Amino acid sequence: MRPGSEKYIPFQPQPIQGRTWPDKAITKAPVWCSVDLRDGNQALIDPMNLSEKLEYFHTLVDIGVKEIEIGFPSASETEYEICRELIEGGHIPDDVTIQVLVQAREHLIRKTFEAIEGAKNVILHFYNSTSTLQRKVVFHMDCDGITKIATDAADLIYEMSQPMIEAGMHLRFEYSPESFMGTEMDYAVEICQAVLDHLHATPEDKVILNLPTTVENCMPNQFADMLEYFIRRLPGRDCSIISLHPHNDRGCGVATTEMGLLAGAERVEATLFGNGERTGNVDMVTLAMNMYTQGVDPGLDFSNINKIKEMYERCTKMPVGDRQPYAGKLVFTAFSGSHQDAINKGVQYMKTSGTEHWEIPYLPIDPADVGREYEPIIRINSQSGKGGAAYIMEHDFGFDLPKSMQPEFGHIVQVETDKVGKEVAPARINELFHQEYIEAKQPYQLLRHAFKETVDAEGHSHVAFEGTLRHTDTVFEVAGEGNGPIDAFFNAIQGEKIDRFTFLDYASHAITDGSDSQGVAYILLQDKRTGKRYWGVGLSHNINLCPLRAILAAINRAKRA
């Protein structure tokens, strides 16, 4: 960047002695409050209409969010009418509390009380800005003047709330010293305590003190210091619920929130996928799933993240990025060869070890936990290694390639990716596999065959094989005996032109279920003349025919080479 950084004023950290938050851990979920329908909505190019807001509201309810800020009903008739529809239309479950936001201004407060008439559970959230900068350039007031704005609003709200509370509404209060991060902490304590006093807060009727990082202007650890300092000095701590409303201007919203929880916060205001003004609010999905991966139940249901994402993108017209944590299209996808190899080995370890824990490298969470078990974890391009193609063949098509076969097939796929210069789809990988190993049917073909098995008195098996082979236009008969079908077939072709191959390896398994399941055999042969090795693959519903087809496929590949 060009010179000019000297024009910015560095953040001045809050001195604190004996901080305790670094030694703590998050062991339980906070109270979640969604601000999607207010903060997130006012950040959209085209704000949501009524039907979109209703669908979004019901999605939040289904997720398990119990406190939902539905709007700013004094700001416009549209916002007012949406508030009324939610209340009058019976959309709000009894265990969900709606929250409405209002500036600390008398006529707006009175309009807001009209908007919430008839609701069962309400948080009335009011705010005014307290930062040094806004006091200087916006309000031209000293601290006493700013405090009076807040306490006058608190007095009016408390007075107007009493008839509603007496009529049966569960009405709670929330105060935000907007731009908390830019406010001197001793003054933040002073104004918040004044609001608690004017709202008659008690340990039984706590007031939510929402401490916003309206503009994120310091590192997360510095915010945690500020918060711990604030909480230590707040006289009415037992009469308050400490809430966070983090923004993401420095890209640290999640870290700021997590450290804020360590410092003593109990509640978080967030949005799905981090939507909000400028760089957005803190992402509720990321926060919740981060807790989930540490064994802490977040109390929210993101088990069908694709459905939630589809609703979000349709209603907000905002895309969820491909690399968005937990929800992005590519966050569980590995293209790198080393990553693919480690993931593949992790999958095999999970199968064979019987572990109760999730232990797969590069995947901090089981994709199935967010409903993404059918999406590809491994995808193939020119950066992929030998294990990636084998993983695709197993997880998409049921072929469990022998380990020593994987480098050979991986090279075949890599040649294809280099040729096309882009990602190769699983269907094309499967096509390459069949073309190379299964459909190698020339020049030798097995036209017919028969096995006869006998068992002697000692229980030893003897298998006799008879068959007809074709080599290009020549048809000939072969016969042989052995201790099993493969041995009998190999003995049958001795003396023919294809007897120069030595049997090295064999594996087989079923690739479909049921009584008519299809089997696959993998055969590795070595050419005695050249020393080169060739894999062949055979498919059949007849388990004895699979290896014969695999042997001939390997021989045909050798001839083709």
KAWO-V78952 format. One record per pair of residues at least 6 apart in sequence whose ideal C-beta (glycine too) atoms are under 6 Angstrom apart, sorted by the first residue. I is the first residue (numbers start at 0). J is the second residue. D is the distance in whole Angstrom. If there is no record, write none. Layout:
BEGIN
i = {I | I}
j = {J | J}
d = {D | D}
END
This chain:
BEGIN
i = {10 | 10 | 12 | 13 | 13 | 13 | 13 | 15 | 15 | 18 | 18 | 20 | 20 | 20 | 20 | 23 | 25 | 28 | 28 | 29 | 29 | 29 | 30 | 31 | 32 | 32 | 33 | 33 | 33 | 34 | 34 | 34 | 35 | 35 | 36 | 36 | 36 | 37 | 37 | 37 | 37 | 38 | 38 | 39 | 39 | 39 | 40 | 40 | 42 | 42 | 43 | 47 | 49 | 51 | 52 | 55 | 58 | 59 | 60 | 62 | 62 | 63 | 63 | 63 | 65 | 66 | 66 | 67 | 68 | 69 | 69 | 69 | 70 | 70 | 70 | 71 | 71 | 72 | 72 | 72 | 72 | 72 | 72 | 73 | 73 | 73 | 73 | 79 | 82 | 85 | 86 | 86 | 91 | 96 | 96 | 97 | 98 | 98 | 99 | 99 | 100 | 101 | 101 | 101 | 101 | 103 | 103 | 103 | 103 | 103 | 108 | 112 | 115 | 120 | 121 | 122 | 122 | 123 | 124 | 125 | 126 | 126 | 127 | 127 | 128 | 128 | 129 | 129 | 129 | 129 | 130 | 130 | 130 | 131 | 132 | 133 | 134 | 134 | 142 | 146 | 146 | 149 | 149 | 150 | 150 | 153 | 153 | 153 | 154 | 157 | 160 | 163 | 164 | 172 | 172 | 173 | 173 | 174 | 175 | 175 | 176 | 176 | 177 | 178 | 179 | 179 | 180 | 180 | 184 | 184 | 184 | 187 | 188 | 188 | 188 | 191 | 192 | 192 | 195 | 195 | 195 | 198 | 200 | 200 | 200 | 201 | 202 | 202 | 205 | 205 | 205 | 206 | 207 | 207 | 208 | 208 | 209 | 209 | 211 | 212 | 212 | 212 | 214 | 215 | 215 | 215 | 219 | 219 | 219 | 219 | 222 | 223 | 223 | 226 | 226 | 227 | 230 | 240 | 240 | 241 | 241 | 241 | 242 | 243 | 243 | 243 | 243 | 244 | 245 | 245 | 245 | 245 | 246 | 247 | 247 | 248 | 252 | 253 | 256 | 256 | 256 | 269 | 269 | 269 | 270 | 271 | 271 | 272 | 272 | 273 | 273 | 273 | 274 | 284 | 284 | 284 | 285 | 287 | 287 | 288 | 290 | 291 | 292 | 292 | 301 | 302 | 303 | 304 | 304 | 304 | 305 | 308 | 308 | 312 | 319 | 320 | 321 | 321 | 321 | 325 | 331 | 331 | 332 | 333 | 333 | 333 | 334 | 334 | 334 | 334 | 335 | 336 | 336 | 338 | 339 | 339 | 339 | 339 | 339 | 340 | 340 | 341 | 341 | 342 | 342 | 343 | 343 | 345 | 345 | 357 | 366 | 377 | 377 | 378 | 379 | 379 | 380 | 380 | 381 | 381 | 385 | 385 | 385 | 388 | 388 | 388 | 388 | 389 | 389 | 391 | 391 | 392 | 392 | 393 | 395 | 396 | 397 | 399 | 401 | 401 | 404 | 411 | 411 | 412 | 415 | 416 | 436 | 437 | 437 | 439 | 439 | 439 | 441 | 442 | 442 | 443 | 443 | 443 | 443 | 444 | 445 | 446 | 446 | 447 | 448 | 449 | 450 | 450 | 450 | 450 | 451 | 452 | 453 | 454 | 462 | 462 | 462 | 462 | 463 | 464 | 464 | 464 | 464 | 465 | 466 | 467 | 468 | 468 | 477 | 477 | 478 | 479 | 479 | 479 | 480 | 481 | 481 | 484 | 485 | 488 | 492 | 497 | 499 | 499 | 500 | 501 | 501 | 503 | 503 | 504 | 505 | 506 | 507 | 509 | 509 | 510 | 510 | 511 | 515 | 517 | 518 | 518 | 519 | 520 | 520 | 520 | 520 | 521 | 522 | 522 | 522 | 522 | 522 | 523 | 523 | 524 | 524 | 525 | 526 | 533 | 533 | 533 | 535 | 535 | 535 | 536 | 536 | 537 | 537 | 537 | 539}
j = {216 | 217 | 221 | 184 | 224 | 225 | 228 | 224 | 228 | 224 | 227 | 223 | 227 | 261 | 262 | 261 | 260 | 297 | 298 | 265 | 266 | 267 | 266 | 64 | 66 | 268 | 59 | 64 | 67 | 68 | 268 | 270 | 270 | 271 | 52 | 69 | 70 | 68 | 70 | 71 | 100 | 275 | 280 | 270 | 274 | 275 | 46 | 47 | 275 | 276 | 315 | 314 | 81 | 314 | 81 | 314 | 310 | 67 | 95 | 299 | 300 | 298 | 299 | 300 | 95 | 96 | 98 | 97 | 98 | 82 | 85 | 97 | 78 | 81 | 82 | 78 | 100 | 78 | 79 | 82 | 99 | 111 | 114 | 101 | 107 | 110 | 111 | 114 | 114 | 91 | 117 | 118 | 97 | 120 | 122 | 121 | 122 | 124 | 111 | 115 | 124 | 107 | 108 | 111 | 125 | 125 | 127 | 148 | 149 | 152 | 155 | 159 | 121 | 169 | 170 | 171 | 173 | 172 | 173 | 152 | 175 | 177 | 148 | 149 | 177 | 178 | 145 | 176 | 182 | 190 | 178 | 181 | 182 | 181 | 181 | 178 | 140 | 145 | 186 | 190 | 193 | 190 | 194 | 193 | 197 | 194 | 197 | 198 | 197 | 198 | 170 | 170 | 170 | 198 | 206 | 207 | 209 | 194 | 209 | 211 | 187 | 190 | 213 | 213 | 210 | 211 | 212 | 216 | 225 | 228 | 229 | 229 | 229 | 232 | 233 | 208 | 234 | 235 | 206 | 235 | 238 | 206 | 206 | 235 | 238 | 238 | 237 | 238 | 238 | 239 | 240 | 239 | 240 | 242 | 239 | 241 | 242 | 244 | 244 | 245 | 246 | 255 | 248 | 246 | 248 | 249 | 251 | 254 | 255 | 258 | 255 | 258 | 262 | 259 | 262 | 262 | 263 | 265 | 266 | 263 | 264 | 265 | 266 | 256 | 259 | 264 | 267 | 268 | 252 | 255 | 256 | 281 | 280 | 278 | 279 | 278 | 281 | 285 | 267 | 281 | 286 | 280 | 281 | 283 | 280 | 283 | 311 | 282 | 319 | 279 | 280 | 282 | 317 | 301 | 325 | 326 | 324 | 297 | 299 | 325 | 297 | 297 | 363 | 364 | 369 | 370 | 370 | 326 | 369 | 370 | 370 | 319 | 326 | 318 | 326 | 327 | 327 | 328 | 329 | 369 | 366 | 376 | 378 | 339 | 342 | 377 | 378 | 380 | 382 | 383 | 382 | 383 | 384 | 361 | 377 | 383 | 384 | 386 | 387 | 384 | 386 | 360 | 361 | 359 | 361 | 386 | 390 | 359 | 360 | 365 | 372 | 387 | 390 | 422 | 387 | 423 | 416 | 422 | 416 | 417 | 405 | 406 | 409 | 408 | 409 | 412 | 428 | 400 | 405 | 425 | 428 | 398 | 400 | 399 | 425 | 429 | 510 | 508 | 506 | 521 | 534 | 431 | 435 | 428 | 423 | 423 | 536 | 536 | 538 | 552 | 555 | 556 | 555 | 470 | 471 | 470 | 551 | 554 | 555 | 469 | 547 | 467 | 469 | 467 | 466 | 465 | 462 | 464 | 484 | 543 | 463 | 462 | 461 | 460 | 481 | 483 | 484 | 487 | 480 | 479 | 487 | 488 | 491 | 478 | 477 | 476 | 475 | 477 | 491 | 492 | 491 | 487 | 490 | 491 | 487 | 487 | 490 | 543 | 546 | 547 | 498 | 554 | 527 | 528 | 524 | 525 | 527 | 523 | 525 | 523 | 522 | 521 | 520 | 516 | 518 | 517 | 519 | 517 | 540 | 540 | 542 | 545 | 538 | 537 | 545 | 546 | 549 | 536 | 535 | 546 | 549 | 550 | 553 | 532 | 534 | 533 | 553 | 532 | 557 | 553 | 556 | 557 | 549 | 552 | 553 | 549 | 552 | 545 | 548 | 549 | 545}
d = {5 | 4 | 5 | 5 | 5 | 5 | 5 | 5 | 5 | 6 | 6 | 5 | 5 | 4 | 4 | 5 | 5 | 5 | 5 | 6 | 5 | 5 | 4 | 5 | 4 | 5 | 5 | 5 | 5 | 5 | 5 | 6 | 5 | 6 | 6 | 5 | 6 | 5 | 5 | 6 | 6 | 5 | 6 | 4 | 4 | 5 | 5 | 5 | 5 | 5 | 6 | 6 | 6 | 4 | 5 | 5 | 5 | 5 | 6 | 5 | 5 | 6 | 5 | 5 | 6 | 5 | 6 | 6 | 4 | 6 | 6 | 5 | 4 | 6 | 6 | 5 | 5 | 5 | 5 | 4 | 6 | 6 | 4 | 5 | 4 | 4 | 5 | 5 | 5 | 6 | 5 | 5 | 6 | 4 | 6 | 6 | 4 | 5 | 6 | 6 | 5 | 5 | 6 | 4 | 5 | 5 | 4 | 5 | 6 | 4 | 6 | 5 | 5 | 5 | 5 | 5 | 5 | 6 | 4 | 5 | 4 | 5 | 5 | 5 | 4 | 5 | 6 | 4 | 5 | 6 | 3 | 3 | 5 | 6 | 6 | 6 | 6 | 6 | 5 | 5 | 6 | 6 | 5 | 5 | 5 | 5 | 4 | 5 | 5 | 5 | 5 | 6 | 5 | 5 | 5 | 4 | 6 | 5 | 4 | 6 | 6 | 6 | 5 | 5 | 4 | 5 | 5 | 6 | 6 | 5 | 5 | 6 | 6 | 5 | 5 | 5 | 6 | 6 | 6 | 4 | 6 | 5 | 4 | 6 | 4 | 6 | 5 | 6 | 6 | 6 | 5 | 6 | 5 | 5 | 5 | 6 | 4 | 5 | 4 | 5 | 5 | 6 | 5 | 5 | 4 | 5 | 5 | 4 | 4 | 5 | 5 | 4 | 4 | 5 | 4 | 4 | 5 | 6 | 6 | 6 | 5 | 5 | 4 | 6 | 5 | 5 | 5 | 4 | 5 | 5 | 5 | 4 | 6 | 4 | 5 | 5 | 4 | 5 | 6 | 5 | 6 | 6 | 5 | 4 | 4 | 6 | 5 | 6 | 5 | 4 | 6 | 4 | 6 | 6 | 6 | 6 | 5 | 4 | 5 | 5 | 5 | 6 | 5 | 5 | 6 | 5 | 4 | 5 | 4 | 6 | 6 | 5 | 5 | 6 | 5 | 6 | 5 | 5 | 5 | 6 | 5 | 5 | 5 | 5 | 6 | 5 | 6 | 5 | 5 | 6 | 5 | 5 | 2 | 5 | 5 | 6 | 6 | 5 | 4 | 6 | 4 | 4 | 6 | 6 | 6 | 4 | 5 | 3 | 5 | 5 | 6 | 5 | 5 | 6 | 5 | 5 | 5 | 5 | 4 | 6 | 5 | 4 | 3 | 6 | 5 | 4 | 6 | 5 | 4 | 5 | 5 | 4 | 6 | 5 | 5 | 5 | 4 | 6 | 5 | 5 | 5 | 6 | 6 | 6 | 6 | 5 | 4 | 5 | 6 | 4 | 4 | 5 | 6 | 5 | 5 | 6 | 5 | 6 | 6 | 5 | 6 | 4 | 6 | 5 | 4 | 5 | 6 | 6 | 6 | 6 | 4 | 5 | 5 | 5 | 6 | 6 | 6 | 4 | 5 | 5 | 4 | 5 | 5 | 5 | 6 | 6 | 6 | 6 | 4 | 6 | 5 | 5 | 3 | 3 | 6 | 4 | 5 | 5 | 5 | 5 | 6 | 5 | 5 | 6 | 4 | 5 | 6 | 4 | 5 | 4 | 6 | 5 | 4 | 4 | 5 | 6 | 5 | 5 | 6 | 5 | 5 | 5 | 5 | 5 | 4 | 4 | 4 | 6 | 5 | 6 | 4 | 5 | 5 | 6 | 5 | 5 | 4 | 5 | 6 | 4 | 5 | 5 | 4 | 3 | 3 | 5 | 6 | 4 | 3 | 3 | 5}
END
